[in-house]
């Protein structure tokens, strides 16, 4: 009898997971529809769509990122070589 209860519990768990995935799929489908509408019609006038900002990275910021990346790669190579 115990294996039957285990099987029933597994089926219930799978049904809960199925319901959760169906809700997630509905959300994804809604996003796809929104994007298709946006691609077809463009943003609505008066919407909160804003112009993409042109943020720039300073030379100091680029240098800091470069140093950090080099440090990470050096650490990776050192560990890999061991």
C-alpha positions as a LaTeX table, in Angstrom:
\begin{tabular}{lrrr}
\hline
Residue & $x$ (\AA) & $y$ (\AA) & $z$ (\AA) \\
\hline
Unk1 & 0.00 & 0.00 & 0.00 \\
Unk2 & 2.83 & 2.37 & 0.79 \\
Unk3 & 4.05 & 2.46 & $-2.80$ \\
Unk4 & 0.53 & 3.49 & $-3.91$ \\
Unk5 & 0.56 & 6.45 & $-1.56$ \\
Unk6 & 3.99 & 7.43 & $-2.78$ \\
Unk7 & 2.81 & 7.22 & $-6.36$ \\
Unk8 & $-0.29$ & 9.30 & $-5.60$ \\
Unk9 & 1.84 & 11.91 & $-3.84$ \\
Unk10 & 4.15 & 12.06 & $-6.85$ \\
Unk11 & 1.19 & 12.54 & $-9.19$ \\
Unk12 & $-0.17$ & 15.36 & $-7.01$ \\
Unk13 & 3.22 & 17.04 & $-6.95$ \\
Unk14 & 3.51 & 16.78 & $-10.73$ \\
Unk15 & 0.03 & 18.26 & $-11.18$ \\
Unk16 & 0.99 & 21.22 & $-8.94$ \\
Unk17 & 4.15 & 21.71 & $-10.99$ \\
Unk18 & 2.10 & 21.52 & $-14.20$ \\
Unk19 & $-0.26$ & 24.24 & $-12.95$ \\
Unk20 & 2.69 & 26.42 & $-11.99$ \\
Unk21 & 4.32 & 25.96 & $-15.38$ \\
Unk22 & 1.05 & 26.75 & $-17.17$ \\
Unk23 & 0.83 & 30.06 & $-15.29$ \\
Unk24 & 4.42 & 30.85 & $-16.22$ \\
Unk25 & 3.75 & 29.94 & $-19.85$ \\
Unk26 & 0.75 & 32.29 & $-19.89$ \\
Unk27 & 3.00 & 35.11 & $-18.66$ \\
Unk28 & 5.58 & 34.36 & $-21.35$ \\
Unk29 & 2.90 & 34.28 & $-24.05$ \\
Unk30 & 1.57 & 37.63 & $-22.84$ \\
Unk31 & 5.07 & 39.14 & $-23.06$ \\
Unk32 & 5.49 & 37.76 & $-26.58$ \\
Unk33 & 2.17 & 39.29 & $-27.60$ \\
Unk34 & 3.19 & 42.64 & $-26.12$ \\
Unk35 & 6.50 & 42.56 & $-27.99$ \\
Unk36 & 4.82 & 41.59 & $-31.26$ \\
Unk37 & 2.36 & 44.45 & $-30.85$ \\
Unk38 & 5.16 & 46.85 & $-30.07$ \\
Unk39 & 7.17 & 45.67 & $-33.08$ \\
Unk40 & 4.16 & 46.10 & $-35.35$ \\
Unk41 & 2.86 & 49.42 & $-34.08$ \\
Unk42 & 5.81 & 51.04 & $-32.35$ \\
Unk43 & 5.51 & 52.62 & $-28.93$ \\
Unk44 & 2.25 & 54.41 & $-28.19$ \\
Unk45 & 2.46 & 58.17 & $-28.28$ \\
Unk46 & 2.57 & 59.63 & $-24.80$ \\
Unk47 & 3.81 & 56.37 & $-23.38$ \\
Unk48 & 6.57 & 56.19 & $-20.90$ \\
Unk49 & 8.91 & 54.79 & $-23.53$ \\
Unk50 & 12.07 & 56.78 & $-23.24$ \\
Unk51 & 15.01 & 57.33 & $-25.46$ \\
Unk52 & 17.87 & 54.95 & $-24.79$ \\
Unk53 & 20.44 & 56.76 & $-22.72$ \\
Unk54 & 23.96 & 56.95 & $-24.01$ \\
Unk55 & 25.82 & 56.26 & $-20.82$ \\
Unk56 & 29.54 & 56.32 & $-21.24$ \\
Unk57 & 32.23 & 54.69 & $-19.23$ \\
Unk58 & 35.08 & 56.90 & $-18.11$ \\
Unk59 & 38.66 & 55.90 & $-18.94$ \\
Unk60 & 39.20 & 55.27 & $-15.22$ \\
Unk61 & 36.18 & 52.98 & $-15.14$ \\
Unk62 & 37.42 & 51.07 & $-18.17$ \\
Unk63 & 40.83 & 50.69 & $-16.56$ \\
Unk64 & 39.29 & 49.43 & $-13.31$ \\
Unk65 & 37.21 & 46.85 & $-15.17$ \\
Unk66 & 40.25 & 45.76 & $-17.17$ \\
Unk67 & 42.35 & 45.34 & $-14.03$ \\
Unk68 & 39.62 & 43.32 & $-12.34$ \\
Unk69 & 39.20 & 41.06 & $-15.38$ \\
Unk70 & 42.95 & 40.48 & $-15.62$ \\
Unk71 & 43.04 & 39.66 & $-11.92$ \\
Unk72 & 40.18 & 37.15 & $-12.31$ \\
Unk73 & 41.86 & 35.47 & $-15.29$ \\
Unk74 & 45.20 & 35.30 & $-13.48$ \\
Unk75 & 43.47 & 33.61 & $-10.53$ \\
Unk76 & 41.69 & 31.19 & $-12.88$ \\
Unk77 & 44.92 & 30.29 & $-14.68$ \\
Unk78 & 46.79 & 29.86 & $-11.41$ \\
Unk79 & 44.13 & 27.47 & $-10.10$ \\
Unk80 & 43.91 & 25.65 & $-13.42$ \\
Unk81 & 47.67 & 25.14 & $-13.55$ \\
Unk82 & 47.70 & 23.53 & $-10.11$ \\
\hline
\end{tabular}
